Amino acid sequence: MGCTLCPRMCGADRRAAAGFCGAGDRLRIAKAMLHHWEEPCISGTNGSGAVFFSGCVMRCIYCQNYDISAENKGADITVQRLAEIFLELQDQGAHNIDLVNPTHFVPQIIEALDIAGDSLHIPIVYNSGGYERVETLLLLDGYIDIYLPDVKYFSEEAAKLSAAPHYFKTAMDAVAEMLRQTGKPQLEDGLLKKGTVVRHLVLPYLYKDSVEIVKQLGKRFGKDILFSLMSQYTPFYKAKEHPRMNRRITTFEYNKVLDTVLDVGLDGFMQERSSAKEEYTPEFDLSGVL
């Protein structure tokens, strides 16, 4: 049967050829590390145990991790090795296991979590671009403690930046299912143990999209979610080929969105504009993988 894990439902027989995401039938990851640059309630003091998966169901022209998402840099590993990596990160003091860009490997992730079993006792974070099928998320019910999706775009025109048709409705329906599974945020000593955190990255020229996203999130989910407003946009990858995307955001753009967040009353995290720095992007050198 062809692959239908993501909303594209490209139908690829991944045993014979890669899907739209670039993934075949082998599990492929690029890095496993203690990651200190997620939201404070996730990174904490020790860092989250981030596992970066290769390939991607989206095609964001500004992706900061394009060498692994678009160019598929990484190494093939077994499901057994993935389970071992989870436990190794836990032994290193990770506050949680942070599955970064995991959509196209959901079956293998579930298998690895089953192998780790009760030996793995820290929260599991599902960190994605928000372009998710509800049917795939249902497979994860009971496995994921924290969902960390983006809601990137409101308009279809903006969604072309990721070649992701019907993005807004798809992402909002996904968030609704994520919230159904996790319930309201549960924090303990400043760390999130269960809940859904929705991220939004403000993009140049698209602050009106951002304002509408914030309003819609407030109307549909309110304080049942945490909201993370990000200002770190940097013109990576193909963004420099697009004049409107070849700059960082302005103070005006960011403040228009921030004002809306405050007006709506969403709880969460607001990133300083000074955080838009390339040094926050990790080197993908296969450390912690093999």
Stockholm file with secondary structure:
# STOCKHOLM 1.0

chainA/1-290         MGCTLCPRMCGADRRAAAGFCGAGDRLRIAKAMLHHWEEPCISGTNGSGAVFFSGCVMRCIYCQNYDISAENKGADITVQRLAEIFLELQDQGAHNIDLVNPTHFVPQIIEALDIAGDSLHIPIVYNSGGYERVETLLLLDGYIDIYLPDVKYFSEEAAKLSAAPHYFKTAMDAVAEMLRQTGKPQLEDGLLKKGTVVRHLVLPYLYKDSVEIVKQLGKRFGKDILFSLMSQYTPFYKAKEHPRMNRRITTFEYNKVLDTVLDVGLDGFMQERSSAKEEYTPEFDLSGVL
#=GR chainA/1-290 SS CCCCSSTTCCCCCTTTSCCTTSCCSSEEEEEEEEECCSCHHHHTTTCEEEEEESSCSCCCTTCTTHHHHTSCCSEEECHHHHHHHHHHHHHTTCSSEEEESCGGGHHHHHHHHHHHGGGCCSCEEEEECSCCCHHHHHHTTTTCSEEEEBCCCSSHHHHGGGTCTTHHHHHHHHHHHHHHHHCSCEEETTEEEEEEEEEEECCTTCHHHHHHHHHHHHHHTGGGSEEEEECCCCCCGGGGGSGGGSSCCCHHHHHHHHHHHHHHTCCEEECCGGGCCGGGSCCCCCTTTC
#=GC SS_cons         CCCCSSTTCCCCCTTTSCCTTSCCSSEEEEEEEEECCSCHHHHTTTCEEEEEESSCSCCCTTCTTHHHHTSCCSEEECHHHHHHHHHHHHHTTCSSEEEESCGGGHHHHHHHHHHHGGGCCSCEEEEECSCCCHHHHHHTTTTCSEEEEBCCCSSHHHHGGGTCTTHHHHHHHHHHHHHHHHCSCEEETTEEEEEEEEEEECCTTCHHHHHHHHHHHHHHTGGGSEEEEECCCCCCGGGGGSGGGSSCCCHHHHHHHHHHHHHHTCCEEECCGGGCCGGGSCCCCCTTTC
//
